[in-house]
Amino acid sequence: MSALSGIDIALWDLKARRLGVPIYELLGGLVREEAQVYCWIGGDRPADIEEAAKARKAQGLSCVKMNATEDVNWLDMPSVLDSSVERLKAVKAIGLNAGLDFHGRLHRPMAKQLAKALEPHRPLFIEEPILVEHPEALKQLANMTSIPIALGERLYHRWDVKKFLEDGLIDILQPDIAHAGGISETKRLANMAEAYDVAIAPHCPLGPIAFAASLQVSLSVPNFVILEMSLGMHYNTEAGDIDLTTYLKDPSVFAIQEGYVVAPTGPGLGIEIDEAMVRKVAAVSEPWQCKEFFGPDGSIREW
């Protein structure tokens, strides 16, 4: 699906450039003039996040996302969840709303406890509280919490998504445009979600092409709520100086203004890639390896 997504995005870009219009004009036109975004704070093992949260607020953001926990056992000491609640309270005290990404690290015994503990502090959403291969557990969790449940990055097309919508397991659908069929399928997913009164918040911890494509869809669908932005994300900082805007000839197209990115006016995706920089970085970069976490007994845990 990633290969198909790339081809689909490229074809939309080429068609819109030939016509001299942004892609959103081919998707029905603008339904908003700007898209709200959130950025990440913390890393895979979140710890002190207050300074990072203050920096994001200084950037003009009103919303952030952070990992809810480190790796956690199937059944762990309840006290390992205390820091998750304290982090949320600290970020909200700074004046930011926060989504918490469980990232499938928690299984049902711990996910139920954490959702209940977080509920009084009203997170923006909880993301992938349980992995999508456990819909029965998700249904139980959805019935016991009022916190909006967000997921979708591990669902790859509308037939994956359909059952979750029918069963009422999703409040916020998070399709990833880079591996869910590109612009065409993401637009269809947004339309399908709207029919079930479900919001869409594209998952996009990726580079400028994926973000630009997600932005084009987000500007053209009525049930869009917020878009993930990888600017300054921990994966980027671990790679050195490479960030979301590194490969853009004009980084200002992704400028954050009071928590929003304004609709681009250029043709196609609305961005121009610095191909020389892409080739320069590609020549020295190592392939990214998915991280692995291990428990004290040596067992592999969900990352």
N, C-alpha and C positions, 0 to 999 in steps of 0.2 A: 504493500500500500504506500510505502514511502516513495518508491520510484514513481508510481502513478500520480501521487500528490505533486511531486516536483514537475512532472510533465504538464499536469493540469494547470498549475500556477503559471508556468511559462507560457502556455497557450493563451490564457486570459491576458497576461501582460502584453504579449505580442499583438493580440487583437485590439486591445484598448489603445496601445501606442499607434497602431496603424490608423485608428479612428481619431486619435488626438484627444482622448478623454480618460479620466480616471476609471478604474475598473468598477467602482461603485455606480457609475452611470449606466453600466451594462447590467447591473444587478437590480435595477429598479430606481436608482437614485438615492440621494441622501434622505434619511429620516432623522438625522441629528447632525450638527455641525462639528462636533468633537466627541471623542470617546474617553471615558474615564479609564484610568489605568492604575494598577498597583505594582509595586516592586517588592523584592524579597529583603528581609533582614535575617541575620543569623545564618548558620550553615547547617550541615547535616547533623552536627551535634550542637544544637543551639545552647548558648550559655548567656553571657552578658549581652543583652540586645538593646539596652537603653540608649547608648550613644548612637548606635546604628539607626534606631527609631527617630532620634532627634535630627539626625542628618537627613533622613527621608522627609521629615516634616519641613525642614529647611529647603528642600528641593521643590516644595509646593504640593507634595502628596498628602492625601487625606486617608488613604488606605494602603496597607501593607499585607504581606503574607509571610508566615514563618513555619518551619517544621514544628509540629506539636511536641514531639518527643525525640529522644535518641532511640536506638533500637531497644525493643522491649520484648521480654519473653511472652510466651502464650499466656501464662499466668505468672504475674510478677508481684512484688510487694506493692501494695497500694500507694505507698509513699513516693514511688518513682514518678507518680503523676502530679505531685504537688508543685514541682517547678513549672510545669506547663501552665497551671492556673496562675502562678505568680508572674510569669512572663506576659500573659495576656493582660493581667491587671496593670502591669508596669507600662505596657504600650498604650493602653487606653488612657492611662493617667497623663500621658504626654499629649493626648488629643488626637490619636489615630484610631481608626477602625482596623481590625485585623482578622484575616482568615487564617485558620490553622489547618495545616496539611498533615493528616495522619499518615499519608503516603502508604497505606496498607501495612504499616509497621505494627499495628495493633490488631490482635485477634479479638474475637467477641468478648471474652472475659474481661479484657482491659478496656476495649473500646466503649463498652457500656458504662463503665465507671468514669472514664474521662469525659464522655459526653455529658453525663449527669453533673460532674464537678464544674464543667465549663458553662453550663446553661445559665446560672445566675449572672454571669459576666458578659453574656451576649456577644459572642464572636460573630463576625460578619457571616461566616460559614465554616463548616468543617468539611475538609476535602478528603475523599477516599477513606472514610472512617473504617471501612472494611473493604478488602479487595473484591472486585466485581465478580470473581468466580464463586462468591458466597452470597448469592442474592437472598437466601433465606435468612441469613444473619443480618443483612442490610435491612430487610423488611422489619425484623424485630426492633432494630435500632431506630428506624424511621418512625415506628409507632410509639417510641418512648421518649423522643426528644422534639423540642420545638425549634432547635437550631437548624437552619437550612443546610441540607446535605448537597455537596457538590462532587461531581465525578464525571469521568468521560475520557480521560487521556488513554485509558487502556481499552476503549471501545473504538472500533476502527471503521464502522460504517453504520448506516441507518438500521440494518437488521440486528446488529449488536445492541443498538440503543433502544429499539422499539419495545422490548419486553420490560426494560427498566422504567420506561415512561408509562406503559400500561399498568404496571404494578405500583406506581406512585412512589418509586424509590429515589427519585431525583427531584430536587428543587432547583438546582442550577446545573445545567449541562455544560461540560468543559471539553468540547472536541478539540483535538490538536490538528491543525490544518496541514501539518507536515507529514502526518501518517494516517489521516482519515479521509483520503480522497481529494485533498486540495480544496480549492475555492468552491467547486461545483457541489461536492458532497457536504461541505460545511454549511453552505447555504440551505441545502435540503434538510440537514439536521436542525438548523435553526427554525425552519418552517414547521418541521415535525414537532419540535419542542413547544413552539407557540400553541399548537393545537391542544397540548396537554397543560397549558398555563405554566410552563416551565421556562425559566430565564436561561440565557446563554452567556457564558463567560469564557471565551476561548483560552485554552491552555497553550502557553507559548513561552517556555524557558529557552528560546532558541535565538537564531540570528536575525539579521535585518530583513531578509526576504520573507521568512515566515511571519515576522511581526507585521510587515507591511501588508501581506496578504490577509492576515487576521483582521487588521485595521479596516481594510476595504470592505470585508463582510460585516464587521461590527457596525460600521456607519450606515449600513443599508437594511438592517433587520430591526423590527420594533422591540423584540424581547431581549436585546442586548443589555447587559448591566455593567460589566467591567472587563478589562482585558489585561492579562498578565504581560508584564514587561521585564525583560531580562537585564535591563540596565543596572550594572553594579552587582549582579547576582554572584553568589559565592563560587559557582563554577567558573565564572569569568575571572574573578580575582585570583583563583588558584592557577589560572593559565597565564598570569602575568598582566600585561597591559592590554590584552585583547578584550574588547567589550562590544556591546550591541552596535555602537556607532563606528567602530574601528574601520569597517569596510565601506562606509558611506562617503561619497564625495562631498555631500552636504549634510552633516549631522543635525542641522537645525530642523530638518523635517520631522524629527522625533522629539522636539523640544516639549518638555512638560510645562504646562501653564495652569497653575492652580489645580493640579491633579488630573488634568486632561491633556490629550494630544489632539491638536486641531486637524481636521480633514485635509489631507494633502491635495494639492490642485494640479500636480504634474500628471502627465499621461501614464497609463498602465498602473503599475504598483506605486508610482509617485516617488520613486527613489532612483538614484544612480549609484551603482556599485563600483568601487575602486578596484578594478580587476588586478592591477599591479600589486596592490596590497594583499589581495587574496592569494596570489601566487607566491608572494614573499613569505607570508605566514605559513602557507601549506608546505613550503620547502623545509621548514624547520620544526614543524609541529609533530608531536607523537599522537597516535590515535587515542581518543579518550576511552578509558576503561571504567566500566560500571563498578562502583565501590561494593565491597563486601563487609558486613559486620558479623562479628562472632560473639556469642555469649561466653560467660566464664567457664562453661563446660565444653567449649570448643564447637558448639553447634552453630550452623549458619542461621542468621536472622535476616528478615526482610530489610532491605536497605531503605 
